Amino acid sequence: MATQGPSLQVQASPVNTFVAAAAPAVALYDQQQANMALQLVDAFSDLSVTAARFAGSMKAEQNEEDIKAGMDLVNKSRKSYQKLVESGEIKPTENPWMAVGAQSASGTLEGMKARVEFERIYALKSQEDPKFFDSPEAFDALAAQYVQNANVNLGDGSYQTQSFYQTFNTYIAAKAMQHEEAIAKFREERILTGIQANVAKAVQDYGSPYGPVQVDSLKLLQDTIDTPTGVSRQAVNNAVIDSLVYAMANGSNPERTEELARQLKSGTGGLMDTEYARALMAKAGAEIERNKDRLTREESVAFSNWLSGELIPSALKGMKDEDIRIALNEYFAGPERKITVSAQEMESKIGYALSQIEKARNEEERRVEEEKETTIVELIGQESLNQDREQGLQKLKGTMERLGIPEKQRWMYEDAFDRRWEKSENERLQRELNQARSVLWDGTTAAPGLTEVSAKEFAENYKGGNLPNFGSWKTKIDNFLKAQGVTPDSEKAKTAYGQYYSEFERILDAQAQALANENFNGNVRPAPGDDDATRAAKAAFRGRTLMLKMQLGLTFDDQRVVSQSVNEFLRVMNPDAVEGGAIDMWPAEDLIYAYSYAVLNTLPVEMILPGGENGRALQETLAYASNEIASGVSMDNVVRDVVSRKFFGEASRVTRESLKMNLMGYADITTGKGEDAVDYTSRFMGFMSNAGVTQSDSQPFGAYEFQRHYFDGLGRTHNHKAAMKYAEAAMKENYMVVRGSLLPRGKGFKDFVDESYIEAWLGANYPGNKDASLVVVSRDVTGAPFMAVRDAEGRALSPVVDGQRQEARLYRVNDINEGATDMVRQEAMRAREFRRMQEQAQRFIFTNRPELQ
């Protein structure tokens, strides 16, 4: 053990740099007070020995109590002596023995703190200084430096210094002994680490294919075991065994490592025969076997990858057989060998590799032959479509010459070419047709084809340009068909026109979709949230597209789009559809806007749209709707008006036509000319005005009903004026006016359904809408009315049920009858009573106060 340095027993010098400057003489007062106490005892002893003993005993007891009180104060407060003096809790001049006790306890407290702090410094030094464990002197220097710093901080209190070193010296002595033990352990670990490094090098060298290197590695490792190192032989042996077993369980050559280990000696016996080695091998046996299996698999995979990825490709590129054999030998037994196997296993693997190379060569030869055959067969197929047979044959011969086809096979391929060429006449004709069609649609470097031309002209029209030159397109197609021997009026031509129409339609749809993506986020149909401007812009865009398709259909005699558009228009032109809202009305918008564009571009509308009486009626409807939209009427109101006009107009026309032949002699109103016609119009308008009919959507129904009664009266009286009176009387008797709308009495309505009931029903179902009115928009086959609720401007209104607003809808008579809730009945009764009182007041005024009339 190293001799402890004298610094460990150093007593603090009376230099105080720790206590504050305001109290520099604390320790001095301690000594002076002790001397005064001793002098006091001596004085008493001069008086009497007994008295002196008594006084000394009393003073000693008091001093011990004061010393204990000072120690308790430090231990309880955990404050140092200096801090207690600074805070005034101890006053050395007044009670020096209490100060002595506090100094003693404070020194012990500081000694314990010093132990903890030195432990931290020692641990830090152990990690940072690699030479710290080389000798005991490094520890002595660290301890001496620490004690020197402690002396400075302790000050000149002798009792405090003495207590500090009593606490700290025992600790530092024990720590010195621990350090010497750590030095010995560190030296041993360093020696054993070196031994383990020697083992690792010996294992690596023993795997070398060179015998001398193997012998040297064995000798080096045996010398390591036998050479004294200052470490016990048992520790050296165990370190070597640990390293060897680890290499067997984790290294890349466990068999060779075990072979090396079995040759090592320990004394007169084998190293691996020791009890420690046998126990460790038994414990690691399973792990060693797993490592052997793993390496066997990895080596097999590595060999397979090398064979397929490097050696076989090189062999297929012309590598000689002797070079292949050399490469295989190098792989297994060369200086840079990849794996270590026995001589027998090496020959087995080399044989396998050579067989795989031979197989790959055969497969490659077959592949090359198959590629040649494929090339020739494809060439025969291509050249059989060549109009110049000799040219195709010569190309075939040149290719066979280049590929090295044997003479016998060449003759077979030439014969196959002749037979294929004779059978390919139709294919050659079709190929020519395809080439001509490609020129027509795709164009050439000199002139663009119809695909590019039509796309360009469609795009220009969407930007406000002229109509596409459909006639020019058809001329090019007719010329193309004539070149194929197809006349424009033949069935083949009609089939071709249908195909070409579909192609132009596809091109048009592509242009339209591109613009829709750019301007409408890809959706040109009405969508929730569209404002009026957006909806109108979408409708105009769709109408233009439909107009172009309709004109395209006229050019190529294809009426598919026209028929579909008209059918969709008629489908939505019914009261149920128009009351459902604008979202589903786009087919009507499309045809109306298409008609507007056709008229604007002076297209022959009568040739595009269906003919006959129904066709003329359709054109009249589209003309009316187009004019209404142009004048600023909203699309919703237009389509509703069109539906009402369509139903009541057609019904009136049927009535007129059925009575025309019988009644033309009695009145002339159907032509719109003459006195009867003027009188009819004037009196009808007068009736509607006097009756208070202000809802414009009631006009078609009113006109239909008035005309129906007029013709009924004309059939009864055979006189125009009598028929007019009949019609007026029938209208007054059979109809009522509620909120400016004309409604029938009866017609399935229950008796309680009158003006007051309708008012109450509207108030209950359409609260807050004072201008809501019930309007007849159509009739069923029995003559019962279909009704809708509109505002003063003709817009559909939505009912409120249980506080929730519903979608706009149509009403039948039973819907109104069944709406007789208690609230509606009560409101109707109040309204009737109010009306009765009004009528009584009017009669009273008429009878008794004529001056108020």
Secondary structure, 3 states (H helix, E strand, C coil): CCCCCHHHHCCCCCCCCCCCCCCCCHHHHHHHHHHHHHHHHHHHHHHCHHHHHHHHHHHHHHHHHHHHHHHHHHHHHCCCHHHHHHCCCCCCCCCHHHHHHHHHHHHHHHHHHHHHHHHHHHHHHHHHCCCCCCCCHHHHHHHHHHHHHHHHHHCCCHHHHHHHHHHHHHHHHHHHHHHHHHHHHHHHHHHHHHHHHHHHHHHHHHCCCCHHHHHHHHHHHHHHHHCCCCCCHHHHHHHHHHHHHHHHHHCCCHHHHHHHHHCCEECCEEHHHCHHHHHHHHHHHHHHHHHHHHHHHHHHHHHHHHHHHHHHHHHHCCCCHHHHHHHHHHHHHCCCCCCCCCHHHHHHHHHHHHHHHHHHHHHHHHHHHHHHHHHHHHHHHHHCCCCCHHHHHHHHHHHHHHHCCCHHHHHHHHHHHHHHHHHCHHHHHHHHHHHHHHHHHHECCCCECHHHHHHHHHHHHHCCCCCCCHHHHHHHHHHHHHHCCCCCCCHHHHHHHHHHHHHHHHHHHHHHHHHHHHHHCCCCCCCCCCCHHHHHHHHHHHHHHHHHHHHHHHHCCCCHHHHHHHHHHHHHCCHHHHHCCCHHHHHHHHHHHHHHHHHHCCCCHHHHCCCHHHHHHHHHHHHHHHHHHHCCCCHHHHHHHHHHHHHHHHHHHHHHHHHHHHHCCCCCCCCCCHHHHHHHHHHHHHHHHHCCCCCHHHHHHHHHHHHHHHHHHHHHHCCHHHHHHHHHHHHHHHEEEECCEEEECCCCCCCCCCHHHHHHHHHHHCCCCCCCEEEEEEECCCCCEEEEEECCCCCECCCEECCEECCCCEECHHHHHCCCCHHHHHHHHHHHHHHHHHHHHHHHHHHHCHHHC
